Amino acid sequence: MVILQKVALVFTIIGAINWGLIGFFDFNLVASIFGDMTTLARIIYAIVGIAGIINIGLLIQDIDMH
């Protein structure tokens, strides 16, 4: 499970960087690399979304530890 959470964290960071680029520079890195809402781009967005959901578990674990 630790490996899955680390992989999910990497994808979440990638998503956060992409959102930062969109917010600061109006530049969508995923769309630039894979095309605007192509099937591959949608898969990347879905993976980032699933990774975010997995990371909710990390947040809950951290809250439970305190």
Chimera marker file (.cmm) of the C-alpha trace (Angstrom):
<marker_set name="trace">
<marker id="1" x="0.000" y="0.000" z="0.000" r="1" g="1" b="0" radius="0.5"/>
<marker id="2" x="2.908" y="2.343" z="0.683" r="1" g="1" b="0" radius="0.5"/>
<marker id="3" x="4.089" y="2.087" z="-2.933" r="1" g="1" b="0" radius="0.5"/>
<marker id="4" x="0.585" y="2.879" z="-4.235" r="1" g="1" b="0" radius="0.5"/>
<marker id="5" x="0.393" y="5.932" z="-1.988" r="1" g="1" b="0" radius="0.5"/>
<marker id="6" x="3.800" y="7.169" z="-3.165" r="1" g="1" b="0" radius="0.5"/>
<marker id="7" x="2.843" y="6.724" z="-6.820" r="1" g="1" b="0" radius="0.5"/>
<marker id="8" x="-0.446" y="8.508" z="-6.121" r="1" g="1" b="0" radius="0.5"/>
<marker id="9" x="1.455" y="11.318" z="-4.424" r="1" g="1" b="0" radius="0.5"/>
<marker id="10" x="3.678" y="11.737" z="-7.493" r="1" g="1" b="0" radius="0.5"/>
<marker id="11" x="0.632" y="11.994" z="-9.770" r="1" g="1" b="0" radius="0.5"/>
<marker id="12" x="-1.005" y="14.444" z="-7.366" r="1" g="1" b="0" radius="0.5"/>
<marker id="13" x="2.105" y="16.616" z="-7.457" r="1" g="1" b="0" radius="0.5"/>
<marker id="14" x="2.104" y="16.487" z="-11.262" r="1" g="1" b="0" radius="0.5"/>
<marker id="15" x="-1.535" y="17.587" z="-11.224" r="1" g="1" b="0" radius="0.5"/>
<marker id="16" x="-0.778" y="20.389" z="-8.782" r="1" g="1" b="0" radius="0.5"/>
<marker id="17" x="2.078" y="21.642" z="-10.957" r="1" g="1" b="0" radius="0.5"/>
<marker id="18" x="-0.211" y="21.585" z="-13.992" r="1" g="1" b="0" radius="0.5"/>
<marker id="19" x="-2.882" y="23.566" z="-12.126" r="1" g="1" b="0" radius="0.5"/>
<marker id="20" x="-0.222" y="26.029" z="-10.974" r="1" g="1" b="0" radius="0.5"/>
<marker id="21" x="0.905" y="26.526" z="-14.562" r="1" g="1" b="0" radius="0.5"/>
<marker id="22" x="-2.696" y="27.090" z="-15.623" r="1" g="1" b="0" radius="0.5"/>
<marker id="23" x="-3.307" y="29.581" z="-12.811" r="1" g="1" b="0" radius="0.5"/>
<marker id="24" x="-0.100" y="31.578" z="-13.139" r="1" g="1" b="0" radius="0.5"/>
<marker id="25" x="0.647" y="31.391" z="-16.853" r="1" g="1" b="0" radius="0.5"/>
<marker id="26" x="-2.567" y="30.158" z="-18.540" r="1" g="1" b="0" radius="0.5"/>
<marker id="27" x="-0.521" y="27.202" z="-19.805" r="1" g="1" b="0" radius="0.5"/>
<marker id="28" x="-1.885" y="23.662" z="-19.648" r="1" g="1" b="0" radius="0.5"/>
<marker id="29" x="1.096" y="21.307" z="-19.811" r="1" g="1" b="0" radius="0.5"/>
<marker id="30" x="-1.021" y="18.155" z="-20.202" r="1" g="1" b="0" radius="0.5"/>
<marker id="31" x="-2.954" y="19.645" z="-23.114" r="1" g="1" b="0" radius="0.5"/>
<marker id="32" x="0.293" y="20.849" z="-24.691" r="1" g="1" b="0" radius="0.5"/>
<marker id="33" x="1.851" y="17.391" z="-24.547" r="1" g="1" b="0" radius="0.5"/>
<marker id="34" x="-1.145" y="15.148" z="-25.241" r="1" g="1" b="0" radius="0.5"/>
<marker id="35" x="-3.575" y="17.480" z="-27.032" r="1" g="1" b="0" radius="0.5"/>
<marker id="36" x="-6.643" y="19.329" z="-25.821" r="1" g="1" b="0" radius="0.5"/>
<marker id="37" x="-9.030" y="16.753" z="-24.287" r="1" g="1" b="0" radius="0.5"/>
<marker id="38" x="-7.772" y="13.853" z="-26.359" r="1" g="1" b="0" radius="0.5"/>
<marker id="39" x="-8.342" y="10.362" z="-25.015" r="1" g="1" b="0" radius="0.5"/>
<marker id="40" x="-4.808" y="10.249" z="-23.634" r="1" g="1" b="0" radius="0.5"/>
<marker id="41" x="-5.178" y="13.639" z="-21.935" r="1" g="1" b="0" radius="0.5"/>
<marker id="42" x="-8.450" y="12.507" z="-20.369" r="1" g="1" b="0" radius="0.5"/>
<marker id="43" x="-6.725" y="9.362" z="-19.075" r="1" g="1" b="0" radius="0.5"/>
<marker id="44" x="-4.002" y="11.511" z="-17.486" r="1" g="1" b="0" radius="0.5"/>
<marker id="45" x="-6.643" y="13.729" z="-15.848" r="1" g="1" b="0" radius="0.5"/>
<marker id="46" x="-8.468" y="10.623" z="-14.586" r="1" g="1" b="0" radius="0.5"/>
<marker id="47" x="-5.268" y="9.149" z="-13.126" r="1" g="1" b="0" radius="0.5"/>
<marker id="48" x="-4.519" y="12.425" z="-11.341" r="1" g="1" b="0" radius="0.5"/>
<marker id="49" x="-8.074" y="12.492" z="-9.977" r="1" g="1" b="0" radius="0.5"/>
<marker id="50" x="-7.834" y="8.920" z="-8.713" r="1" g="1" b="0" radius="0.5"/>
<marker id="51" x="-4.465" y="9.746" z="-7.165" r="1" g="1" b="0" radius="0.5"/>
<marker id="52" x="-6.071" y="12.639" z="-5.305" r="1" g="1" b="0" radius="0.5"/>
<marker id="53" x="-8.741" y="10.325" z="-3.931" r="1" g="1" b="0" radius="0.5"/>
<marker id="54" x="-6.090" y="7.843" z="-2.811" r="1" g="1" b="0" radius="0.5"/>
<marker id="55" x="-4.260" y="10.676" z="-1.050" r="1" g="1" b="0" radius="0.5"/>
<marker id="56" x="-7.363" y="11.405" z="1.009" r="1" g="1" b="0" radius="0.5"/>
<marker id="57" x="-6.398" y="8.213" z="2.820" r="1" g="1" b="0" radius="0.5"/>
<marker id="58" x="-3.023" y="9.774" z="3.688" r="1" g="1" b="0" radius="0.5"/>
<marker id="59" x="-4.796" y="12.798" z="5.110" r="1" g="1" b="0" radius="0.5"/>
<marker id="60" x="-7.096" y="10.653" z="7.227" r="1" g="1" b="0" radius="0.5"/>
<marker id="61" x="-4.157" y="8.572" z="8.487" r="1" g="1" b="0" radius="0.5"/>
<marker id="62" x="-2.319" y="11.756" z="9.466" r="1" g="1" b="0" radius="0.5"/>
<marker id="63" x="-5.357" y="13.096" z="11.336" r="1" g="1" b="0" radius="0.5"/>
<marker id="64" x="-5.790" y="9.796" z="13.175" r="1" g="1" b="0" radius="0.5"/>
<marker id="65" x="-2.158" y="9.842" z="14.309" r="1" g="1" b="0" radius="0.5"/>
<marker id="66" x="-2.527" y="13.186" z="16.115" r="1" g="1" b="0" radius="0.5"/>
<link id1="1" id2="2" r="1" g="1" b="0" radius="0.2"/>
<link id1="2" id2="3" r="1" g="1" b="0" radius="0.2"/>
<link id1="3" id2="4" r="1" g="1" b="0" radius="0.2"/>
<link id1="4" id2="5" r="1" g="1" b="0" radius="0.2"/>
<link id1="5" id2="6" r="1" g="1" b="0" radius="0.2"/>
<link id1="6" id2="7" r="1" g="1" b="0" radius="0.2"/>
<link id1="7" id2="8" r="1" g="1" b="0" radius="0.2"/>
<link id1="8" id2="9" r="1" g="1" b="0" radius="0.2"/>
<link id1="9" id2="10" r="1" g="1" b="0" radius="0.2"/>
<link id1="10" id2="11" r="1" g="1" b="0" radius="0.2"/>
<link id1="11" id2="12" r="1" g="1" b="0" radius="0.2"/>
<link id1="12" id2="13" r="1" g="1" b="0" radius="0.2"/>
<link id1="13" id2="14" r="1" g="1" b="0" radius="0.2"/>
<link id1="14" id2="15" r="1" g="1" b="0" radius="0.2"/>
<link id1="15" id2="16" r="1" g="1" b="0" radius="0.2"/>
<link id1="16" id2="17" r="1" g="1" b="0" radius="0.2"/>
<link id1="17" id2="18" r="1" g="1" b="0" radius="0.2"/>
<link id1="18" id2="19" r="1" g="1" b="0" radius="0.2"/>
<link id1="19" id2="20" r="1" g="1" b="0" radius="0.2"/>
<link id1="20" id2="21" r="1" g="1" b="0" radius="0.2"/>
<link id1="21" id2="22" r="1" g="1" b="0" radius="0.2"/>
<link id1="22" id2="23" r="1" g="1" b="0" radius="0.2"/>
<link id1="23" id2="24" r="1" g="1" b="0" radius="0.2"/>
<link id1="24" id2="25" r="1" g="1" b="0" radius="0.2"/>
<link id1="25" id2="26" r="1" g="1" b="0" radius="0.2"/>
<link id1="26" id2="27" r="1" g="1" b="0" radius="0.2"/>
<link id1="27" id2="28" r="1" g="1" b="0" radius="0.2"/>
<link id1="28" id2="29" r="1" g="1" b="0" radius="0.2"/>
<link id1="29" id2="30" r="1" g="1" b="0" radius="0.2"/>
<link id1="30" id2="31" r="1" g="1" b="0" radius="0.2"/>
<link id1="31" id2="32" r="1" g="1" b="0" radius="0.2"/>
<link id1="32" id2="33" r="1" g="1" b="0" radius="0.2"/>
<link id1="33" id2="34" r="1" g="1" b="0" radius="0.2"/>
<link id1="34" id2="35" r="1" g="1" b="0" radius="0.2"/>
<link id1="35" id2="36" r="1" g="1" b="0" radius="0.2"/>
<link id1="36" id2="37" r="1" g="1" b="0" radius="0.2"/>
<link id1="37" id2="38" r="1" g="1" b="0" radius="0.2"/>
<link id1="38" id2="39" r="1" g="1" b="0" radius="0.2"/>
<link id1="39" id2="40" r="1" g="1" b="0" radius="0.2"/>
<link id1="40" id2="41" r="1" g="1" b="0" radius="0.2"/>
<link id1="41" id2="42" r="1" g="1" b="0" radius="0.2"/>
<link id1="42" id2="43" r="1" g="1" b="0" radius="0.2"/>
<link id1="43" id2="44" r="1" g="1" b="0" radius="0.2"/>
<link id1="44" id2="45" r="1" g="1" b="0" radius="0.2"/>
<link id1="45" id2="46" r="1" g="1" b="0" radius="0.2"/>
<link id1="46" id2="47" r="1" g="1" b="0" radius="0.2"/>
<link id1="47" id2="48" r="1" g="1" b="0" radius="0.2"/>
<link id1="48" id2="49" r="1" g="1" b="0" radius="0.2"/>
<link id1="49" id2="50" r="1" g="1" b="0" radius="0.2"/>
<link id1="50" id2="51" r="1" g="1" b="0" radius="0.2"/>
<link id1="51" id2="52" r="1" g="1" b="0" radius="0.2"/>
<link id1="52" id2="53" r="1" g="1" b="0" radius="0.2"/>
<link id1="53" id2="54" r="1" g="1" b="0" radius="0.2"/>
<link id1="54" id2="55" r="1" g="1" b="0" radius="0.2"/>
<link id1="55" id2="56" r="1" g="1" b="0" radius="0.2"/>
<link id1="56" id2="57" r="1" g="1" b="0" radius="0.2"/>
<link id1="57" id2="58" r="1" g="1" b="0" radius="0.2"/>
<link id1="58" id2="59" r="1" g="1" b="0" radius="0.2"/>
<link id1="59" id2="60" r="1" g="1" b="0" radius="0.2"/>
<link id1="60" id2="61" r="1" g="1" b="0" radius="0.2"/>
<link id1="61" id2="62" r="1" g="1" b="0" radius="0.2"/>
<link id1="62" id2="63" r="1" g="1" b="0" radius="0.2"/>
<link id1="63" id2="64" r="1" g="1" b="0" radius="0.2"/>
<link id1="64" id2="65" r="1" g="1" b="0" radius="0.2"/>
<link id1="65" id2="66" r="1" g="1" b="0" radius="0.2"/>
</marker_set>
